[in-house]
């Protein structure tokens, strides 16, 4: 029996390389490198987590402020600063964006989760979303589109590129002005994620999450692999 214990201990020591097995056993990449876990073909899908919960706003064909929830969006260029948003062809807001060549991106937060979610539940054809949600549309200074006064961060965007991808139109907007509530800024005047508390969306699950804890420092965690 003692011989088996020695063999088992040596095997575990080799497997976990002297690290705590209870911590390491939960490291899926570690187990995959050991050949204990294998990737599985799950078909064609887009589980790119996290997705943002953005409310994109614009004037419709009659000049009424409206908007929609957008998960397919993000920064796509640094200079000039640009963001991209994908809008389904069935959306009422699409016409206004195409006609006025402008939109605003509003960053949702935990504080306005219900209001943000509402923008994805109904159509602007039938409901005045701003009035129903009790939100204030504020006309952009530099673009012909409204932004939401109550949301923590808003970006005025001028459409510089658009593309028909199939189910969605992709719009690239050059950011010409950014608005943020003073209470959400850090000491350098930039929106602090811990103060903004942005919503994180898992589309397939239909669930909103909070930001979560910090787990590492960018441009630092990978330094351990330099020189290998």
C-alpha positions as CSV (number, residue, x, y, z in Angstrom):
1,X,0.0,0.0,0.0
2,X,2.8,2.4,0.9
3,X,4.3,1.8,-2.6
4,X,1.1,2.9,-4.3
5,X,1.0,6.0,-2.1
6,X,4.5,6.9,-3.2
7,X,3.6,6.4,-6.9
8,X,0.4,8.4,-6.5
9,X,2.2,11.2,-4.8
10,X,4.9,11.3,-7.4
11,X,2.3,11.3,-10.2
12,X,0.4,14.2,-8.6
13,X,3.6,16.1,-8.0
14,X,4.5,15.7,-11.7
15,X,1.0,16.6,-12.9
16,X,0.6,19.7,-10.8
17,X,4.4,20.6,-10.9
18,X,4.5,21.2,-7.2
19,X,1.5,23.6,-7.2
20,X,-1.6,23.2,-5.1
21,X,-3.7,20.6,-6.8
22,X,-7.0,22.0,-5.5
23,X,-6.2,25.3,-7.2
24,X,-4.7,23.9,-10.4
25,X,-7.4,21.3,-11.0
26,X,-9.8,24.1,-11.9
27,X,-7.4,25.5,-14.5
28,X,-8.9,24.3,-17.8
29,X,-6.0,25.4,-19.9
30,X,-3.6,23.5,-17.6
31,X,-5.7,20.3,-17.9
32,X,-6.0,20.8,-21.7
33,X,-2.2,21.0,-22.0
34,X,-2.0,17.7,-20.2
35,X,-4.4,16.1,-22.7
36,X,-7.1,15.6,-20.1
37,X,-9.6,18.0,-21.8
38,X,-10.1,18.4,-25.5
39,X,-12.0,21.0,-27.4
40,X,-15.3,20.0,-29.0
41,X,-16.8,21.2,-32.3
42,X,-19.9,23.1,-31.3
43,X,-20.9,24.2,-34.8
44,X,-21.0,27.8,-36.2
45,X,-21.7,30.3,-33.5
46,X,-20.3,33.5,-32.0
47,X,-19.7,33.1,-28.2
48,X,-17.5,36.2,-28.0
49,X,-18.0,37.2,-24.4
50,X,-18.5,39.7,-23.1
51,X,-20.7,41.7,-25.4
52,X,-21.6,45.3,-24.5
53,X,-25.1,46.4,-23.8
54,X,-25.2,49.6,-25.8
55,X,-28.2,51.8,-26.6
56,X,-27.8,53.3,-30.0
57,X,-29.9,56.4,-30.5
58,X,-31.0,58.4,-33.6
59,X,-33.9,60.4,-35.0
60,X,-36.3,58.3,-37.1
61,X,-37.7,59.3,-40.5
62,X,-40.2,61.7,-38.8
63,X,-37.6,63.4,-36.6
64,X,-38.7,61.6,-33.4
65,X,-35.9,60.5,-31.1
66,X,-35.6,56.7,-30.7
67,X,-33.1,54.0,-30.3
68,X,-32.4,50.3,-29.9
69,X,-30.2,47.9,-27.8
70,X,-27.1,46.8,-29.6
71,X,-24.8,44.0,-28.5
72,X,-22.7,43.8,-31.7
73,X,-20.5,46.9,-31.2
74,X,-17.2,48.2,-30.1
75,X,-14.1,50.3,-30.8
76,X,-12.8,49.6,-34.3
77,X,-10.1,52.3,-34.8
78,X,-7.9,54.5,-32.7
79,X,-7.1,57.5,-35.0
80,X,-9.5,58.9,-35.8
81,X,-11.4,57.3,-33.0
82,X,-14.2,55.1,-34.4
83,X,-16.8,52.7,-33.2
84,X,-18.8,50.1,-35.1
85,X,-22.4,49.0,-34.5
86,X,-24.4,46.4,-36.3
87,X,-28.1,47.1,-36.7
88,X,-30.6,44.5,-37.8
89,X,-32.5,45.4,-41.0
90,X,-35.8,45.0,-39.2
91,X,-35.1,47.8,-36.7
92,X,-37.0,51.0,-36.9
93,X,-33.9,53.1,-36.0
94,X,-32.1,51.9,-39.1
95,X,-33.8,54.4,-41.4
96,X,-32.8,57.4,-39.3
97,X,-29.2,56.4,-39.1
98,X,-29.0,55.9,-42.9
99,X,-30.8,59.1,-43.7
100,X,-28.9,61.4,-41.3
101,X,-25.6,59.6,-41.4
102,X,-25.3,59.9,-37.6
103,X,-26.0,58.1,-34.4
104,X,-25.1,58.2,-30.7
105,X,-23.8,55.3,-28.6
106,X,-24.9,55.3,-25.0
107,X,-23.1,53.1,-22.5
108,X,-25.6,51.3,-20.3
109,X,-24.9,50.8,-16.6
110,X,-26.4,48.7,-13.8
111,X,-28.3,51.8,-12.6
112,X,-30.3,52.0,-15.9
113,X,-30.5,48.3,-16.7
114,X,-34.3,48.3,-17.0
115,X,-34.3,51.4,-19.2
116,X,-31.6,49.9,-21.5
117,X,-33.4,46.6,-21.7
118,X,-36.7,48.3,-22.6
119,X,-35.0,49.8,-25.7
120,X,-34.6,46.2,-27.0
121,X,-38.1,45.0,-26.1
122,X,-40.4,47.3,-28.2
123,X,-40.3,49.0,-31.5
124,X,-40.2,52.8,-32.0
125,X,-42.9,52.3,-34.6
126,X,-45.4,51.7,-31.8
127,X,-43.9,53.3,-28.7
128,X,-42.1,56.5,-27.8
129,X,-39.2,54.8,-25.9
130,X,-37.8,57.9,-24.4
131,X,-41.1,59.1,-23.0
132,X,-42.2,55.6,-21.7
133,X,-38.8,55.0,-20.0
134,X,-38.7,58.5,-18.5
135,X,-35.5,59.4,-20.3
136,X,-34.3,62.7,-21.7
137,X,-33.2,63.0,-25.4
138,X,-30.5,65.6,-25.8
139,X,-29.6,66.8,-29.3
140,X,-26.0,66.2,-30.2
141,X,-23.8,69.2,-30.5
142,X,-22.0,68.0,-33.7
143,X,-24.2,65.3,-35.2
144,X,-27.9,65.1,-36.1
145,X,-28.7,62.5,-33.5
146,X,-29.9,62.5,-29.8
147,X,-28.1,61.0,-26.9
148,X,-29.5,59.9,-23.5
149,X,-28.9,62.4,-20.7
150,X,-29.4,59.9,-17.9
151,X,-26.8,57.3,-19.2
152,X,-23.3,57.6,-17.8
153,X,-21.4,57.9,-21.1
154,X,-22.5,58.9,-24.6
155,X,-20.6,59.2,-27.9
156,X,-21.7,61.4,-30.8
157,X,-20.8,59.5,-34.0
158,X,-20.7,60.5,-37.7
159,X,-21.2,57.6,-40.1
160,X,-18.1,57.2,-42.2
161,X,-18.6,53.7,-43.5
162,X,-21.6,51.3,-43.8
163,X,-21.9,47.8,-45.1
164,X,-24.7,45.3,-45.8
165,X,-23.6,42.1,-44.1
166,X,-26.8,40.1,-44.5
167,X,-29.1,40.2,-41.5
168,X,-27.5,43.5,-40.3
169,X,-26.1,46.7,-41.5
170,X,-22.7,47.5,-40.1
171,X,-22.0,51.2,-39.4
172,X,-18.6,52.7,-38.6
173,X,-19.0,56.0,-36.8
174,X,-16.2,58.5,-36.2
175,X,-16.5,59.7,-32.6
176,X,-16.7,63.5,-32.8
177,X,-17.7,64.2,-29.1
178,X,-17.9,62.2,-25.9
179,X,-20.1,63.1,-23.0
180,X,-19.8,61.7,-19.4
181,X,-21.3,62.5,-16.1
182,X,-18.8,64.1,-13.7
183,X,-19.6,61.5,-11.0
184,X,-18.3,58.8,-13.2
185,X,-14.9,60.3,-13.9
186,X,-11.6,59.4,-12.3
187,X,-8.9,61.9,-11.2
188,X,-7.7,62.2,-14.7
189,X,-11.1,63.1,-16.1
190,X,-11.7,59.7,-17.8
191,X,-14.7,57.4,-17.2
192,X,-13.8,55.0,-14.4
193,X,-15.3,51.5,-15.1
194,X,-15.8,50.9,-11.4
195,X,-18.0,54.1,-11.2
196,X,-19.7,53.6,-14.5
197,X,-20.6,49.9,-13.7
198,X,-21.2,49.0,-17.4
199,X,-23.6,46.2,-18.2
200,X,-22.1,43.1,-19.7
201,X,-24.4,41.0,-21.9
202,X,-24.4,37.3,-22.7
203,X,-26.7,37.2,-25.8
204,X,-27.2,33.4,-26.1
205,X,-28.0,33.2,-22.4
206,X,-30.0,36.4,-22.4
207,X,-28.4,37.5,-19.1
208,X,-26.8,40.8,-18.0
209,X,-23.7,40.7,-15.8
210,X,-21.8,43.3,-13.8
211,X,-18.1,44.2,-14.5
212,X,-16.6,41.8,-11.9
213,X,-13.3,41.9,-10.1
214,X,-9.9,42.8,-11.6
215,X,-7.8,39.7,-12.3
216,X,-4.6,41.1,-13.7
217,X,-2.7,44.0,-15.2
218,X,-2.7,44.5,-19.0
219,X,0.8,44.4,-20.6
220,X,2.2,42.8,-17.5
221,X,0.7,39.3,-17.1
222,X,2.4,38.0,-20.3
223,X,5.9,39.1,-19.4
224,X,6.6,35.8,-17.7
225,X,6.7,34.2,-21.2
226,X,9.4,36.5,-22.6
227,X,12.7,34.9,-23.2
228,X,11.3,31.4,-23.3
